[in-house]
Amino acid sequence: MSNTPHDLYEDFPEKAEAIHALKAADAHFAKMVEDYHEVNRAVHRAETLVEPTTPEHEAELRQKRMKLKDAIWKQIAA
């Protein structure tokens, strides 16, 4: 799939169909997934020094990623 760690489809392979279905049916969920992927890519770029950032900003990005992932999990686990 992706070369970026923490991709939703790799972290939750058994929920891939649920993620896809919810993205198609729920605009808010689709936006959360889009935001998650955007933040996840930013974290990956910071970690690999493609786009270096301050430790504080990287921590903020990781926190945002975690909150989005938790919100996504609550939707797909229901």
C-alpha positions in Angstrom: 0.0 0.0 0.0 1.8 3.1 1.3 5.4 3.8 2.2 4.1 6.1 4.9 3.9 4.5 8.4 0.5 4.7 10.1 -1.6 4.5 7.0 -5.1 3.7 8.1 -5.6 0.9 5.7 -2.4 -0.8 7.0 -3.2 -0.1 10.6 -6.8 -1.4 10.3 -6.7 -3.8 7.4 -9.8 -5.7 8.7 -11.7 -2.4 8.6 -10.7 -1.3 5.0 -14.3 -2.0 3.7 -15.8 -0.1 6.6 -13.5 2.9 6.0 -14.3 2.9 2.3 -18.1 2.6 2.9 -18.1 5.4 5.5 -16.0 7.7 3.3 -18.6 7.3 0.6 -21.6 7.7 2.8 -20.5 10.4 5.4 -18.8 13.6 4.3 -17.7 14.4 7.8 -16.0 11.0 8.1 -14.4 11.4 4.7 -13.0 14.8 5.8 -11.6 13.2 9.0 -9.8 10.5 6.9 -8.5 13.2 4.5 -7.2 15.3 7.4 -5.7 12.2 9.0 -3.8 11.3 5.8 -2.6 14.9 5.5 -1.3 15.1 9.1 0.2 11.6 8.8 2.2 12.6 5.7 3.3 15.8 7.5 4.5 13.7 10.5 6.3 11.3 8.2 8.0 14.2 6.3 9.1 15.7 9.6 10.4 12.3 10.9 12.4 11.7 7.7 13.7 15.3 7.7 12.2 15.9 4.2 10.5 18.9 5.9 12.3 19.5 9.2 10.3 21.2 11.9 10.7 22.0 15.5 10.2 19.2 18.1 7.2 21.1 19.4 5.5 21.3 16.1 6.2 17.6 15.4 4.7 16.8 18.8 1.6 18.9 17.9 1.2 17.0 14.6 1.5 13.6 16.3 -1.1 14.7 18.9 -3.5 15.8 16.1 -2.9 12.5 14.3 -3.7 10.5 17.4 -6.9 12.4 18.0 -8.0 12.0 14.4 -7.2 8.3 14.5 -9.1 7.8 17.7 -12.2 9.6 16.2 -11.9 7.4 13.1 -11.6 4.3 15.1 -14.8 5.2 17.1 -16.7 5.4 13.8 -15.4 2.2 12.2 -15.5 0.1 15.4 -19.2 0.9 16.0 
